[in-house]
Amino acid sequence: MAAAIKSISEALIGLLADEVAALNPETVTGFAGSLEEFVKLGRGLPFVGVSLAEARYLTLNSDSSLAEEHLTFRLTAIAGDFRGPQYSLENSYGLVDSLRDTLLGRDLGLSGLAPLSLHHCSMDREAEKTGLTVYRLEISTWQVIQPAGLP
């Protein structure tokens, strides 16, 4: 049976909270809001928000009873507030390094789910207007699914 997207997202969040020293269950969560919302919520830093960015499907047989499900998740990593006296851009790279090392090629332990691929990481220059250093990462995985309602 294929892993539910919610289960995959929760596994990603749990992995990051457990293995990235700078994060904990309160600073890594599902989050797809705007940076303005983030600031209003007053969340702690560093912070990583996980959200599904894309799901693509490739039919594997003529009766469409099997398909490959390709899932891409976006991580919004808010490394720091550069308006503070303790800020260092170089220190924010440590969060990126930790995310890369934790995610690249990682097996989430969900049956039938391929290991994670890290596609890119980029600094969000627009986020600088809010005074935050933000990195956007995209990771993906895939699995074979049997669409509901088919034999």
N, C-alpha and C positions, 0 to 999 in steps of 0.2 A: 504494500500500500504506500502511496506517495505521501511525503511529508506535507502538511498544510503550510501555507505561506506564513501564517501566524506562528507556527512552531519554529520555522526557520528563523524568523525575526527574533523570537524569544531566545533561541539558541545563540544567535549573534550577540545579543545584548548580554546574556549570561557570560559568554566567553570573554567579552571585553571587560565586563565588571570584575571578573575573577582574575584575569591575566594581565591587564594593563595597570601598572602600579598607581598611576595618577587618577584612575577611575574607580567608581564604586556604584552600587545599584541606584544611587540617587543622581549620579552624574552621567549615566549612560542609559538611554531609554528610547522608546519610540517617539520620534518628534519630526514633524514635517511642516512646522509653522515657519513664520518669517523670523528674521533676526530681531525685528521690532518686538514681536511677541515674546521672544526669548528674553530680551532685556526687561520687558514689563513683568515677566514671571519671576525675575530675580534669581535665576538658577545659579548654582555654584560653578566655578571654573576650575579646571577644564571640564568641558561637556562634550558628549558625542550623542547626536540624535541619529537614529536608524529609521529609514523608511524605504518601502518598495518603490523603485524608480520605474521599472519596466518588467513586464512578463511577455515572453514571446513563445509561440507554440509551433512545432513542426510535426506534421502528421507522419507516422512511420509506416502505415500500411493502408491498403486500399479501402478498408471498411472504417477507417478512422478510430479504431478501438485502442490504439496506442499512439502516444505523442511524446515528443521531448518538450519539457517545460524549461525554458531558460529564464532565470530570474536575475535581475540586477537590482542591487540595493545601494542606496546613496547614504553615505555617512557624512554628516555635517559635524566636523570637529572644530569646536571653538576653543582655541588654545589659550587665549588670554585677552585681557583688556590692556591695550598698549598706552592707555592714558595714565596708568599707575606708575609709581617710581620703581617698582620691582620688575617691570617688564623687560624682557630681552627676546628679540626675534629668534636668536639662536636657541634659547630655551624652548621655544615653541616647536622647534624641529624634533625635540625629544619625544613629543607626543606622536608626531608623524612616524618616527622610527618605531615606536612601540606598537602603533596600529599596524604598520607594515609587517613587523616581525610576528605579530600575533595572528594576522589574517592570511598571509600569503601561503597558499597550498594547504590550508587547514581543513581537516575533516571535522564537521560539526557533530558527528556521531549519530546522525539520523539515517536510518536505513535507506539505501538507494540514492542518496544525495551525493553528488560529485564534490570533491574538494573545492575550496574557494579559490577564485582567481581575482587578483587585484589588477584593475585596468588602468586607472590613473588617479593621480592626486594633484590637485591644483589649489593655489591660494585664491581666495575669493576677494578680488580687489574692490568690489562694490561694498563689501562688508567693512572695509576700512572707514567708511563714512559713519559707521556706528561706533567706531573706536575699538573694534574687536579684530583679532587675528583669527581668520576662519579658513579652514581647509576643507575641500570637498573631495571625497574619495568615492570611487565606484568599485564595487566588488560583485562578482557573479558566481552562480552555481547552476547546476541543471540536474534534472531527474527525468526518468521515464514515468509517465502517468497513464492511467486508464480513465478517460473522461467519465464522469458520473452518468449513469443511465445506459451505458453500453455494456455488453456482455464481457 
